[in-house]
């Protein structure tokens, strides 16, 4: 009997690996770590830009060559811009974080067949489907989400993960 229970638990574990939850959990971890890594990377590039600018401008001033001064300034600005890019990337991840964390909750709740976020999505989808004079029942919604999760629709390879808005639009367009 214990062996049967162990086999069932292991097979459930394999099913969880074959879905999008792992991709969403990895994204969540990356965004949580982002405030630590992005400012450090940005500071590194901004510092390199400052050092490069000052060094090249000093060399240019002593060499009386305007080309060297301009090249040093451009090089320094490029590194500073690269540092700014990492900070903007971090803030962009935070903007999408909430929607993607809700999708993770919905995927987990769909496997159980119940949950507050799943019920809210169900209501929102039916409000959107009123325009089409159609309606979806709760069980069909859960089945559709679980099937799309298994088919990895919500985490396409080499593309961005679905946000809550993407998930909503996907379901509405299916019906």
ROSE-4610 file (N, C-alpha, C; in Angstrom, 1 decimal, always signed):
// ROSE-4610
residu = [X/X/X/X/X/X/X/X/X/X/X/X/X/X/X/X/X/X/X/X/X/X/X/X/X/X/X/X/X/X/X/X/X/X/X/X/X/X/X/X/X/X/X/X/X/X/X/X/X/X/X/X/X/X/X/X/X/X/X/X/X/X/X/X/X/X/X/X/X/X/X/X/X/X/X/X/X/X/X/X/X/X/X/X/X/X/X/X/X/X/X/X/X/X/X/X/X/X/X/X/X/X/X/X/X/X/X/X/X/X/X/X/X/X/X/X/X/X/X/X/X/X/X/X/X/X/X/X/X/X/X/X/X/X/X/X/X/X/X/X/X/X/X/X/X/X/X/X/X/X/X/X/X/X/X/X/X/X/X/X/X/X/X/X/X/X/X/X/X/X/X/X/X/X/X/X/X/X/X/X/X/X/X/X/X/X/X/X/X/X/X/X/X/X/X/X/X/X/X/X/X/X/X/X/X/X/X/X/X/X/X/X/X/X/X/X/X/X/X/X/X/X/X/X/X/X/X/X/X/X/X/X/X/X/X/X/X/X/X/X/X/X/X/X/X/X/X/X/X/X/X/X/X/X/X/X/X/X/X/X/X/X/X/X/X/X/X/X/X/X/X/X/X/X/X/X/X/X/X/X/X/X/X/X/X/X/X/X/X/X/X/X/X/X/X/X/X/X/X/X/X/X/X/X/X/X/X/X/X/X/X/X/X/X/X/X/X/X/X/X/X/X/X/X/X/X/X/X/X/X/X/X/X/X/X/X/X/X/X/X/X/X/X/X/X/X/X/X/X/X/X/X/X/X/X/X/X/X/X/X/X/X/X/X/X/X/X/X/X/X/X/X/X/X/X/X/X/X/X/X/X/X/X/X/X/X/X/X/X/X/X/X/X/X/X/X/X/X/X/X/X/X/X/X/X/X/X/X/X/X/X/X/X/X/X/X/X/X/X/X/X/X/X/X/X/X/X/X/X/X/X/X/X/X/X/X/X/X/X/X/X/X/X/X/X/X/X/X/X/X/X/X/X/X/X/X/X/X/X/X/X/X/X/X/X/X/X/X/X/X/X/X/X/X/X/X/X/X/X/X/X/X/X/X/X/X/X/X/X/X/X/X/X/X/X/X/X/X/X/X/X/X/X/X/X/X/X/X/X/X/X/X/X/X/X/X/X/X/X/X/X/X/X/X/X]
num = [1/1/1/2/2/2/3/3/3/4/4/4/5/5/5/6/6/6/7/7/7/8/8/8/9/9/9/10/10/10/11/11/11/12/12/12/13/13/13/14/14/14/15/15/15/16/16/16/17/17/17/18/18/18/19/19/19/20/20/20/21/21/21/22/22/22/23/23/23/24/24/24/25/25/25/26/26/26/27/27/27/28/28/28/29/29/29/30/30/30/31/31/31/32/32/32/33/33/33/34/34/34/35/35/35/36/36/36/37/37/37/38/38/38/39/39/39/40/40/40/41/41/41/42/42/42/43/43/43/44/44/44/45/45/45/46/46/46/47/47/47/48/48/48/49/49/49/50/50/50/51/51/51/52/52/52/53/53/53/54/54/54/55/55/55/56/56/56/57/57/57/58/58/58/59/59/59/60/60/60/61/61/61/62/62/62/63/63/63/64/64/64/65/65/65/66/66/66/67/67/67/68/68/68/69/69/69/70/70/70/71/71/71/72/72/72/73/73/73/74/74/74/75/75/75/76/76/76/77/77/77/78/78/78/79/79/79/80/80/80/81/81/81/82/82/82/83/83/83/84/84/84/85/85/85/86/86/86/87/87/87/88/88/88/89/89/89/90/90/90/91/91/91/92/92/92/93/93/93/94/94/94/95/95/95/96/96/96/97/97/97/98/98/98/99/99/99/100/100/100/101/101/101/102/102/102/103/103/103/104/104/104/105/105/105/106/106/106/107/107/107/108/108/108/109/109/109/110/110/110/111/111/111/112/112/112/113/113/113/114/114/114/115/115/115/116/116/116/117/117/117/118/118/118/119/119/119/120/120/120/121/121/121/122/122/122/123/123/123/124/124/124/125/125/125/126/126/126/127/127/127/128/128/128/129/129/129/130/130/130/131/131/131/132/132/132/133/133/133/134/134/134/135/135/135/136/136/136/137/137/137/138/138/138/139/139/139/140/140/140/141/141/141/142/142/142/143/143/143/144/144/144/145/145/145/146/146/146/147/147/147/148/148/148/149/149/149/150/150/150/151/151/151/152/152/152/153/153/153/154/154/154/155/155/155/156/156/156/157/157/157/158/158/158/159/159/159/160/160/160/161/161/161/162/162/162/163/163/163/164/164/164/165/165/165/166/166/166/167/167/167/168/168/168/169/169/169/170/170/170/171/171/171/172/172/172/173/173/173/174/174/174/175/175/175]
x = [+0.8/+0.0/+0.9/+1.9/+2.8/+3.5/+3.8/+4.4/+3.5/+2.2/+1.2/+1.1/+1.1/+1.0/+2.2/+3.4/+4.6/+4.6/+4.1/+4.1/+3.1/+2.0/+1.0/+1.7/+2.3/+3.0/+4.1/+4.8/+5.9/+5.3/+4.2/+3.6/+3.0/+2.4/+1.9/+3.1/+4.2/+5.4/+5.9/+5.8/+6.2/+5.2/+3.9/+2.9/+3.2/+3.6/+3.9/+5.1/+6.1/+7.3/+6.9/+5.8/+5.5/+4.6/+4.5/+3.6/+4.4/+3.7/+4.3/+4.7/+4.2/+4.5/+6.0/+6.8/+8.3/+8.8/+8.3/+8.8/+8.3/+7.1/+6.6/+7.4/+7.7/+8.4/+9.9/+10.5/+11.8/+11.8/+10.7/+10.6/+10.4/+9.6/+9.4/+10.7/+11.5/+12.8/+13.7/+13.7/+14.6/+14.2/+12.9/+12.5/+12.8/+12.6/+12.9/+14.4/+15.3/+16.7/+17.2/+16.3/+16.7/+17.1/+16.4/+16.8/+18.2/+18.7/+20.1/+21.1/+20.8/+21.8/+21.7/+20.6/+20.5/+21.2/+21.0/+21.7/+23.2/+23.7/+25.1/+25.7/+24.9/+25.4/+25.4/+24.3/+24.2/+25.3/+25.6/+26.7/+28.0/+28.2/+29.5/+29.6/+28.6/+28.7/+28.8/+28.0/+28.1/+29.5/+30.0/+31.4/+32.4/+32.3/+33.3/+33.1/+31.9/+31.6/+32.3/+32.1/+32.7/+34.2/+34.8/+36.3/+36.7/+36.1/+36.5/+36.3/+35.3/+35.1/+36.1/+36.4/+37.3/+38.8/+39.1/+40.5/+40.7/+39.7/+39.9/+39.8/+39.0/+38.9/+40.2/+40.8/+42.0/+43.1/+43.2/+44.2/+43.9/+42.7/+42.4/+42.8/+42.6/+42.9/+44.4/+45.1/+46.6/+47.2/+46.5/+47.0/+46.6/+45.7/+45.1/+44.5/+43.9/+43.3/+41.8/+40.9/+39.5/+38.9/+39.4/+38.9/+39.0/+40.1/+40.3/+39.3/+39.1/+38.2/+36.8/+36.4/+35.0/+34.9/+35.9/+35.8/+35.7/+36.4/+36.3/+35.0/+34.4/+33.1/+32.0/+32.1/+31.1/+31.2/+32.4/+32.7/+32.1/+32.3/+31.8/+30.3/+29.7/+28.2/+27.6/+28.3/+27.8/+27.7/+28.7/+28.7/+27.6/+27.5/+26.4/+25.1/+24.8/+23.6/+23.3/+24.3/+24.2/+23.7/+24.3/+23.9/+22.4/+22.0/+20.6/+19.7/+20.1/+19.3/+19.0/+20.0/+19.7/+18.7/+18.7/+17.7/+16.3/+16.2/+15.0/+14.4/+15.3/+14.9/+14.4/+15.0/+14.5/+13.1/+12.9/+11.5/+10.5/+10.9/+10.0/+9.5/+10.5/+10.2/+9.2/+9.3/+8.4/+7.0/+6.9/+5.6/+4.8/+5.5/+4.9/+4.8/+5.5/+5.5/+4.2/+3.3/+2.0/+1.2/+1.1/+0.2/+0.7/+2.0/+2.5/+2.4/+2.5/+2.3/+0.9/-0.1/-1.5/-1.7/-1.0/-1.2/-0.7/+0.4/+0.9/-0.1/-0.7/-1.8/-3.0/-3.3/-4.5/-4.1/-2.9/-2.5/-2.6/-2.1/-2.1/-3.6/-4.4/-5.8/-6.6/-6.2/-6.9/-6.7/-5.5/-5.2/-6.1/-6.4/-7.2/-8.7/-9.0/-10.4/-11.1/-10.4/-11.0/-10.0/-10.5/-9.6/-10.2/-9.8/-10.3/-9.9/-8.7/-8.2/-8.9/-9.0/-9.7/-11.2/-11.8/-13.2/-13.3/-12.4/-12.4/-12.2/-11.3/-11.0/-12.3/-12.9/-14.2/-15.2/-15.4/-16.3/-15.9/-14.6/-14.2/-14.3/-14.1/-14.2/-15.6/-16.5/-18.0/-18.5/-18.0/-18.3/-17.9/-16.7/-16.1/-16.9/-17.3/-18.1/-19.5/-20.0/-21.4/-21.5/-20.5/-20.5/-20.8/-20.2/-20.4/-21.7/-22.5/-23.7/-23.4/-22.3/-21.9/-21.5/-21.3/-20.9/-20.1/-19.2/-18.4/-18.7/-18.8/-19.1/-17.7/-17.7/-16.5/-15.7/-16.3/-15.6/-14.9/-15.5/-14.9/-13.6/-13.8/-12.7/-11.5/-11.8/-10.7/-10.0/-10.8/-10.3/-9.4/-9.9/-9.2/-7.8/-7.8/-6.6/-5.6/-6.1/-5.2/-4.7/-5.5/-5.0/-3.9/-4.2/-3.2/-1.9/-2.1/-0.9/-0.1/-0.7/+0.0/+0.7/+0.0/+0.6/+1.6/+1.8/+2.8/+2.4/+1.1/+0.7/+1.1/+1.0/+1.3/+2.7/+3.6/+5.0/+5.7/+5.4/+6.0/+7.5/+8.2/+9.7/+10.2/+11.2/+11.9/+11.0/+9.9/+9.0/+8.6/+8.0/+7.6/+6.5/+6.5/+5.4/+4.1/+3.0/+1.7/+1.5/+0.9/+0.5/-1.0/-1.6/-3.0/-3.9/-3.5/-4.3/-4.2/-3.0/-2.8/-3.6/-3.6/-4.4/-5.9/-6.4/-7.8/-8.1/-7.3/-7.6/-7.5/-6.6/-6.5/-7.8/-8.3/-9.6/-10.7/-10.8/-12.0/-11.9/-10.8/-10.7/-11.0/-10.8/-11.1/-12.6/-13.3/-14.8/-15.5]
y = [-1.2/+0.0/+1.3/+1.2/+2.4/+2.6/+1.5/+1.6/+2.3/+2.0/+2.6/+4.1/+4.5/+5.9/+6.6/+6.0/+6.6/+6.8/+5.8/+5.9/+7.0/+7.1/+8.2/+9.6/+9.7/+11.0/+11.4/+10.4/+10.6/+11.0/+10.3/+10.7/+12.1/+12.5/+13.8/+14.8/+14.5/+15.3/+15.5/+14.4/+14.5/+15.4/+15.3/+16.2/+17.7/+18.0/+19.4/+19.9/+19.0/+19.4/+19.7/+19.1/+19.3/+20.5/+21.4/+22.6/+23.9/+25.0/+26.3/+26.8/+26.1/+26.6/+26.8/+25.9/+26.1/+27.4/+27.7/+28.9/+30.1/+30.1/+31.3/+31.4/+30.3/+30.3/+30.8/+30.4/+30.9/+32.4/+32.9/+34.3/+35.1/+34.5/+35.2/+35.3/+34.3/+34.3/+35.3/+35.4/+36.3/+37.8/+38.1/+39.4/+39.8/+38.8/+39.1/+39.3/+38.6/+38.8/+40.1/+40.6/+41.7/+43.0/+43.3/+44.6/+44.5/+43.3/+43.1/+43.2/+42.5/+42.4/+43.6/+44.1/+45.2/+46.5/+47.0/+48.2/+48.0/+46.7/+46.5/+46.5/+45.9/+46.0/+47.4/+48.2/+49.5/+50.4/+50.2/+51.0/+50.7/+49.4/+49.0/+49.7/+49.7/+50.4/+51.9/+52.5/+53.9/+54.3/+53.6/+53.9/+53.8/+52.7/+52.6/+53.7/+54.2/+55.3/+56.6/+56.8/+58.0/+58.0/+56.9/+56.8/+57.0/+56.3/+56.5/+57.9/+58.6/+60.0/+60.9/+60.8/+61.6/+61.4/+60.1/+59.7/+60.3/+60.0/+60.4/+61.9/+62.6/+64.0/+64.7/+64.1/+64.6/+64.4/+63.2/+62.9/+63.9/+64.1/+65.0/+66.5/+66.9/+68.3/+68.5/+67.5/+67.6/+67.5/+66.7/+66.5/+67.5/+68.4/+69.4/+68.9/+67.7/+67.0/+66.9/+67.6/+67.6/+66.2/+65.5/+64.2/+63.2/+63.2/+62.4/+62.7/+64.0/+64.5/+64.0/+64.2/+63.8/+62.3/+61.5/+60.0/+59.6/+60.2/+59.8/+60.1/+61.2/+61.6/+60.6/+60.3/+59.4/+58.0/+57.5/+56.2/+56.2/+57.3/+57.4/+57.4/+58.2/+58.2/+56.9/+56.1/+54.8/+53.9/+53.9/+53.0/+53.5/+54.8/+55.3/+54.9/+55.0/+54.6/+53.1/+52.3/+50.8/+50.6/+51.3/+51.2/+51.6/+52.6/+53.1/+52.0/+51.3/+50.2/+49.2/+48.8/+47.7/+48.1/+49.4/+49.9/+49.9/+50.3/+50.3/+48.9/+47.9/+46.6/+46.0/+46.4/+46.0/+46.5/+47.8/+48.4/+47.8/+47.4/+46.8/+45.4/+44.7/+43.4/+43.5/+44.6/+44.8/+45.1/+45.8/+46.2/+44.9/+43.9/+42.7/+41.7/+41.9/+40.9/+40.6/+41.6/+41.3/+40.5/+40.8/+40.0/+38.6/+38.4/+37.0/+36.2/+36.9/+36.2/+35.8/+36.6/+36.2/+35.0/+35.0/+33.8/+32.5/+32.6/+31.5/+31.0/+31.9/+31.6/+30.9/+31.4/+30.9/+29.5/+29.3/+27.9/+26.9/+27.3/+26.4/+26.2/+27.2/+27.1/+26.2/+26.3/+25.6/+24.1/+23.7/+22.3/+21.8/+22.7/+22.3/+22.4/+23.3/+23.5/+24.5/+25.3/+26.3/+27.4/+28.6/+29.6/+31.0/+32.0/+33.3/+34.0/+33.9/+34.5/+33.8/+32.5/+31.7/+32.2/+32.4/+32.8/+34.2/+35.1/+36.5/+36.5/+35.6/+35.5/+35.0/+34.0/+33.5/+34.6/+35.4/+36.5/+37.5/+37.9/+38.8/+38.3/+37.1/+36.5/+36.5/+36.1/+36.1/+37.5/+38.5/+39.9/+40.2/+39.8/+40.1/+39.3/+38.1/+37.3/+37.7/+38.6/+39.1/+39.8/+40.5/+41.2/+40.2/+39.0/+38.0/+37.1/+37.5/+36.8/+35.3/+35.0/+33.7/+33.7/+32.5/+32.3/+31.1/+31.0/+29.8/+29.4/+28.1/+27.6/+27.4/+27.3/+27.2/+26.0/+24.9/+23.6/+23.7/+24.3/+24.5/+25.4/+26.4/+27.4/+26.6/+25.9/+25.1/+24.1/+23.4/+22.4/+23.1/+24.3/+25.0/+25.5/+26.0/+26.5/+25.4/+24.3/+23.1/+22.5/+22.5/+21.9/+22.9/+24.2/+25.1/+25.1/+24.9/+24.8/+23.6/+22.5/+21.3/+21.4/+22.1/+22.4/+23.5/+24.1/+25.2/+26.4/+26.7/+27.9/+29.1/+29.1/+30.3/+30.6/+29.7/+29.9/+29.4/+30.1/+29.7/+29.8/+28.9/+28.9/+30.1/+30.7/+31.9/+33.1/+33.2/+34.3/+34.7/+35.8/+36.2/+35.4/+35.2/+34.5/+35.4/+34.7/+35.4/+36.2/+37.4/+38.1/+37.8/+38.4/+38.1/+38.6/+39.7/+40.3/+39.3/+38.8/+37.8/+36.6/+36.1/+34.9/+35.2/+36.3/+36.7/+36.8/+37.4/+37.5/+36.2/+35.3/+34.0/+33.2/+33.2/+32.5/+33.1/+34.4/+35.1/+34.8/+34.8/+34.5/+33.0/+32.1/+30.7/+30.5/+31.3/+31.1/+32.2]
z = [+0.0/+0.0/+0.0/+0.8/+0.9/-0.5/-1.2/-2.5/-3.5/-3.4/-4.3/-4.1/-2.8/-2.5/-3.0/-2.8/-3.3/-4.8/-5.5/-7.0/-7.4/-6.7/-7.0/-6.8/-5.6/-5.3/-6.3/-6.7/-7.7/-9.1/-9.5/-10.8/-10.7/-9.6/-9.4/-9.6/-9.0/-9.1/-10.5/-11.3/-12.7/-13.5/-13.2/-13.8/-13.5/-12.3/-12.0/-12.7/-13.0/-13.8/-15.2/-15.7/-17.1/-17.4/-16.5/-16.6/-16.5/-16.6/-16.6/-15.2/-14.2/-12.8/-12.5/-13.0/-12.8/-13.4/-14.6/-15.3/-14.5/-14.0/-13.2/-11.9/-11.3/-10.0/-10.3/-11.4/-11.7/-12.0/-12.7/-12.9/-11.6/-10.7/-9.4/-8.7/-8.7/-8.0/-8.6/-10.0/-10.7/-10.3/-10.2/-9.9/-8.5/-7.6/-6.2/-6.0/-6.7/-6.7/-7.4/-8.4/-9.2/-8.5/-7.4/-6.7/-6.1/-6.0/-5.5/-6.6/-7.7/-8.8/-9.7/-10.1/-11.0/-10.6/-9.3/-8.9/-8.9/-8.5/-8.5/-9.9/-10.9/-12.2/-12.8/-12.4/-12.9/-12.3/-11.0/-10.4/-11.0/-11.4/-12.0/-13.3/-14.2/-15.5/-15.4/-14.4/-14.3/-13.8/-12.8/-12.3/-13.4/-14.2/-15.4/-16.3/-16.5/-17.4/-16.9/-15.6/-14.9/-15.0/-14.7/-14.7/-16.1/-17.1/-18.5/-19.0/-18.6/-19.0/-18.4/-17.1/-16.5/-17.0/-17.2/-17.6/-19.1/-19.9/-21.3/-21.5/-20.7/-20.8/-20.2/-19.2/-18.7/-19.7/-20.3/-21.4/-22.6/-22.9/-24.0/-23.7/-22.5/-22.1/-22.2/-21.7/-21.7/-23.1/-24.0/-25.3/-26.3/-25.9/-26.7/-28.0/-27.9/-29.0/-28.7/-29.4/-29.1/-29.5/-30.4/-30.7/-29.6/-28.8/-27.7/-26.6/-26.4/-25.3/-25.7/-26.9/-27.3/-27.3/-27.7/-27.6/-26.2/-25.3/-23.8/-23.3/-23.6/-23.1/-23.7/-25.0/-25.6/-24.9/-24.7/-24.1/-22.7/-21.9/-20.5/-20.5/-21.4/-21.5/-21.9/-22.8/-23.2/-22.0/-21.1/-20.0/-19.0/-18.8/-17.9/-18.4/-19.7/-20.3/-20.1/-20.2/-19.9/-18.5/-17.6/-16.2/-16.0/-16.7/-16.6/-17.2/-18.2/-18.9/-17.8/-17.0/-16.0/-15.0/-14.6/-13.6/-14.3/-15.5/-16.2/-16.4/-16.7/-16.8/-15.5/-14.4/-13.1/-12.8/-13.1/-12.9/-13.8/-15.0/-15.9/-15.4/-14.8/-14.2/-13.1/-12.3/-11.2/-11.7/-12.8/-13.3/-13.8/-14.3/-14.8/-13.7/-12.6/-11.5/-10.9/-10.7/-10.1/-11.0/-12.2/-13.2/-13.3/-13.3/-13.5/-12.2/-11.1/-9.8/-9.7/-10.2/-10.2/-11.1/-12.2/-13.1/-12.4/-11.7/-11.0/-10.0/-9.2/-8.3/-9.0/-10.1/-10.9/-11.4/-11.9/-12.3/-11.2/-10.0/-8.8/-8.4/-8.4/-8.0/-9.0/-10.3/-11.3/-11.2/-10.7/-10.4/-9.3/-8.3/-7.2/-7.6/-8.5/-8.9/-8.1/-7.3/-6.5/-6.1/-5.8/-5.3/-5.6/-4.8/-5.0/-6.3/-6.7/-8.0/-9.2/-9.1/-10.2/-10.3/-9.2/-9.2/-9.8/-9.4/-9.9/-11.4/-11.9/-13.3/-14.1/-13.5/-14.0/-14.2/-13.2/-13.3/-14.4/-14.4/-15.4/-16.8/-17.0/-18.4/-18.8/-17.9/-18.3/-18.6/-17.9/-18.2/-19.6/-19.9/-21.3/-22.4/-22.0/-23.0/-23.2/-22.3/-22.5/-23.8/-24.3/-25.6/-26.7/-26.6/-27.6/-27.4/-26.4/-26.0/-25.7/-25.1/-24.7/-23.2/-22.7/-21.3/-21.2/-20.2/-19.9/-18.5/-18.3/-17.0/-16.3/-15.0/-14.2/-14.5/-14.7/-14.9/-16.3/-17.3/-18.6/-18.5/-17.7/-17.5/-16.9/-15.8/-15.1/-16.1/-16.8/-17.8/-18.9/-19.3/-20.4/-19.8/-18.6/-18.0/-17.8/-17.2/-17.0/-18.3/-19.3/-20.6/-21.2/-21.2/-21.7/-20.9/-19.6/-18.7/-19.1/-19.3/-19.7/-21.1/-22.0/-23.3/-23.3/-22.2/-22.0/-22.9/-23.0/-23.7/-23.0/-21.7/-20.9/-20.7/-21.1/-21.0/-22.2/-23.3/-24.6/-24.6/-25.2/-25.2/-25.9/-25.3/-25.8/-26.0/-25.3/-25.3/-23.8/-23.7/-22.3/-21.8/-20.5/-19.8/-19.9/-19.8/-19.9/-18.6/-18.7/-17.6/-17.4/-16.4/-16.1/-17.3/-17.9/-19.0/-20.2/-20.5/-21.6/-21.3/-20.1/-19.8/-20.0/-19.5/-19.7/-21.2/-22.0/-23.4/-24.1/-23.7/-24.3/-24.1/-22.9/-22.6/-23.4/-23.4/-24.0/-25.5/-26.1/-27.6/-27.9/-26.9/-27.2/-27.2/-26.6/-26.6/-27.2]
